[in-house]
Amino acid sequence: MAKPNYQFDKRQRELKKAKQQEEKRLKKLAGRDAAPAADEPATTDQKPEQTP
């Protein structure tokens, strides 16, 4: 009977976990980009008037 390769199994679990974390990070990032934050100031193309 063949010996189990625990190092291979551990590496596969680590890769799966890293992939899931990356997908979660991308999902969070996409969600943040889609909805504008209310605490960020609105930007305009106009410059404020300056008085001399």
OpenMM code with the backbone's topology and positions (N, CA, C; nanometers):
from openmm import Vec3, app, unit

residues = "MET ALA LYS PRO ASN TYR GLN PHE ASP LYS ARG GLN ARG GLU LEU LYS LYS ALA LYS GLN GLN GLU GLU LYS ARG LEU LYS LYS LEU ALA GLY ARG ASP ALA ALA PRO ALA ALA ASP GLU PRO ALA THR THR ASP GLN LYS PRO GLU GLN THR PRO".split()
positions = [
    Vec3(0.0834, -0.1185, 0.0000),
    Vec3(0.0000, 0.0000, 0.0000),
    Vec3(0.0882, 0.1253, 0.0000),
    Vec3(0.0486, 0.2238, -0.0762),
    Vec3(0.1284, 0.3454, -0.0899),
    Vec3(0.1128, 0.4350, 0.0330),
    Vec3(0.2198, 0.5069, 0.0618),
    Vec3(0.2179, 0.6009, 0.1732),
    Vec3(0.1420, 0.7271, 0.1334),
    Vec3(0.0621, 0.7848, 0.2229),
    Vec3(-0.0048, 0.9111, 0.1898),
    Vec3(0.0972, 1.0259, 0.1837),
    Vec3(0.0767, 1.1150, 0.0883),
    Vec3(0.1670, 1.2282, 0.0708),
    Vec3(0.1039, 1.3502, 0.1391),
    Vec3(0.1351, 1.3667, 0.2662),
    Vec3(0.0740, 1.4729, 0.3445),
    Vec3(0.1196, 1.6119, 0.2987),
    Vec3(0.2411, 1.6227, 0.2524),
    Vec3(0.2901, 1.7522, 0.2061),
    Vec3(0.2109, 1.7997, 0.0841),
    Vec3(0.1794, 1.7086, -0.0068),
    Vec3(0.1008, 1.7443, -0.1244),
    Vec3(-0.0381, 1.7901, -0.0831),
    Vec3(-0.1017, 1.7158, 0.0077),
    Vec3(-0.2356, 1.7523, 0.0554),
    Vec3(-0.2346, 1.8889, 0.1233),
    Vec3(-0.1330, 1.9140, 0.2040),
    Vec3(-0.1232, 2.0424, 0.2738),
    Vec3(-0.1065, 2.1552, 0.1733),
    Vec3(-0.0226, 2.1346, 0.0750),
    Vec3(-0.0005, 2.2373, -0.0282),
    Vec3(-0.1293, 2.2657, -0.1047),
    Vec3(-0.2053, 2.1613, -0.1357),
    Vec3(-0.3321, 2.1802, -0.2066),
    Vec3(-0.4310, 2.2592, -0.1216),
    Vec3(-0.4371, 2.2308, 0.0090),
    Vec3(-0.5252, 2.3068, 0.0990),
    Vec3(-0.4834, 2.4529, 0.1056),
    Vec3(-0.3510, 2.4776, 0.1124),
    Vec3(-0.3001, 2.6148, 0.1179),
    Vec3(-0.3353, 2.6910, -0.0096),
    Vec3(-0.3198, 2.6257, -0.1247),
    Vec3(-0.3524, 2.6902, -0.2520),
    Vec3(-0.5014, 2.7221, -0.2608),
    Vec3(-0.5854, 2.6297, -0.2155),
    Vec3(-0.7300, 2.6505, -0.2170),
    Vec3(-0.7677, 2.7679, -0.1270),
    Vec3(-0.7075, 2.7742, -0.0101),
    Vec3(-0.7361, 2.8819, 0.0853),
    Vec3(-0.6906, 3.0162, 0.0285),
    Vec3(-0.5727, 3.0210, -0.0308),
    Vec3(-0.5218, 3.1444, -0.0894),
    Vec3(-0.6111, 3.1910, -0.2039),
    Vec3(-0.6607, 3.0969, -0.2847),
    Vec3(-0.7503, 3.1311, -0.3957),
    Vec3(-0.8800, 3.1898, -0.3426),
    Vec3(-0.9346, 3.1297, -0.2387),
    Vec3(-1.0593, 3.1796, -0.1798),
    Vec3(-1.0401, 3.3192, -0.1213),
    Vec3(-0.9275, 3.3419, -0.0557),
    Vec3(-0.8995, 3.4734, 0.0018),
    Vec3(-0.8859, 3.5785, -0.1079),
    Vec3(-0.8215, 3.5423, -0.2174),
    Vec3(-0.8052, 3.6349, -0.3292),
    Vec3(-0.9406, 3.6674, -0.3915),
    Vec3(-1.0260, 3.5673, -0.4084),
    Vec3(-1.1596, 3.5907, -0.4630),
    Vec3(-1.2402, 3.6812, -0.3712),
    Vec3(-1.2288, 3.6608, -0.2421),
    Vec3(-1.2990, 3.7441, -0.1443),
    Vec3(-1.2485, 3.8882, -0.1516),
    Vec3(-1.1161, 3.9039, -0.1639),
    Vec3(-1.0581, 4.0382, -0.1727),
    Vec3(-1.1069, 4.1100, -0.2983),
    Vec3(-1.1115, 4.0386, -0.4108),
    Vec3(-1.1569, 4.0986, -0.5364),
    Vec3(-1.3051, 4.1341, -0.5297),
    Vec3(-1.3832, 4.0486, -0.4655),
    Vec3(-1.5262, 4.0751, -0.4510),
    Vec3(-1.5488, 4.1993, -0.3653),
    Vec3(-1.4727, 4.2104, -0.2570),
    Vec3(-1.4826, 4.3273, -0.1694),
    Vec3(-1.4434, 4.4538, -0.2460),
    Vec3(-1.3352, 4.4447, -0.3215),
    Vec3(-1.2854, 4.5581, -0.3982),
    Vec3(-1.3864, 4.6003, -0.5041),
    Vec3(-1.4468, 4.5053, -0.5719),
    Vec3(-1.5468, 4.5355, -0.6743),
    Vec3(-1.6692, 4.5999, -0.6121),
    Vec3(-1.7091, 4.5542, -0.4956),
    Vec3(-1.8238, 4.6108, -0.4269),
    Vec3(-1.7982, 4.7535, -0.3838),
    Vec3(-1.6765, 4.7818, -0.3415),
    Vec3(-1.6420, 4.9167, -0.2982),
    Vec3(-1.6370, 5.0126, -0.4169),
    Vec3(-1.5879, 4.9659, -0.5320),
    Vec3(-1.5785, 5.0513, -0.6505),
    Vec3(-1.7164, 5.0798, -0.7101),
    Vec3(-1.8086, 4.9855, -0.6996),
    Vec3(-1.9400, 5.0003, -0.7614),
    Vec3(-2.0239, 5.1059, -0.6896),
    Vec3(-2.0172, 5.1107, -0.5578),
    Vec3(-2.0976, 5.2057, -0.4815),
    Vec3(-2.0083, 5.3198, -0.4328),
    Vec3(-2.0393, 5.4437, -0.4708),
    Vec3(-1.9572, 5.5555, -0.4232),
    Vec3(-1.9768, 5.5755, -0.2732),
    Vec3(-1.8688, 5.6029, -0.2056),
    Vec3(-1.8747, 5.6218, -0.0608),
    Vec3(-1.9328, 5.7585, -0.0279),
    Vec3(-2.0132, 5.7639, 0.0759),
    Vec3(-2.0790, 5.8886, 0.1150),
    Vec3(-1.9817, 5.9836, 0.1852),
    Vec3(-1.8766, 5.9290, 0.2471),
    Vec3(-1.7843, 6.0154, 0.3202),
    Vec3(-1.6799, 6.0812, 0.2307),
    Vec3(-1.6702, 6.0408, 0.1067),
    Vec3(-1.5759, 6.1034, 0.0149),
    Vec3(-1.6362, 6.2324, -0.0405),
    Vec3(-1.5589, 6.3396, -0.0469),
    Vec3(-1.6131, 6.4650, -0.1023),
    Vec3(-1.6388, 6.4532, -0.2521),
    Vec3(-1.7427, 6.5170, -0.2960),
    Vec3(-1.7760, 6.5154, -0.4381),
    Vec3(-1.6772, 6.6033, -0.5131),
    Vec3(-1.6314, 6.5565, -0.6252),
    Vec3(-1.5370, 6.6343, -0.7041),
    Vec3(-1.6107, 6.7036, -0.8176),
    Vec3(-1.5667, 6.8242, -0.8485),
    Vec3(-1.6241, 6.8989, -0.9599),
    Vec3(-1.5121, 6.9425, -1.0516),
    Vec3(-1.5487, 6.9780, -1.1732),
    Vec3(-1.4483, 7.0224, -1.2687),
    Vec3(-1.4187, 7.1702, -1.2544),
    Vec3(-1.4969, 7.2416, -1.1760),
    Vec3(-1.4801, 7.3858, -1.1618),
    Vec3(-1.3777, 7.4147, -1.0522),
    Vec3(-1.2984, 7.5187, -1.0752),
    Vec3(-1.2018, 7.5611, -0.9761),
    Vec3(-1.2686, 7.6657, -0.8863),
    Vec3(-1.2359, 7.6700, -0.7603),
    Vec3(-1.2954, 7.7711, -0.6732),
    Vec3(-1.2483, 7.9102, -0.7156),
    Vec3(-1.3386, 8.0067, -0.7043),
    Vec3(-1.3041, 8.1439, -0.7419),
    Vec3(-1.2115, 8.2034, -0.6373),
    Vec3(-1.1126, 8.2752, -0.6886),
    Vec3(-1.0190, 8.3398, -0.5975),
    Vec3(-1.0381, 8.4908, -0.6095),
    Vec3(-1.0429, 8.5594, -0.4972),
    Vec3(-1.0550, 8.7039, -0.4968),
    Vec3(-0.9201, 8.7648, -0.4625),
    Vec3(-0.8794, 8.8657, -0.5380),
    Vec3(-0.7472, 8.9249, -0.5139),
    Vec3(-0.7433, 9.0156, -0.3930),
] * unit.nanometer
topology = app.Topology()
chain = topology.addChain("A")
for resn in residues:
    res = topology.addResidue(resn, chain)
    for name in ("N", "CA", "C"):
        topology.addAtom(name, app.Element.getBySymbol(name[0]), res)
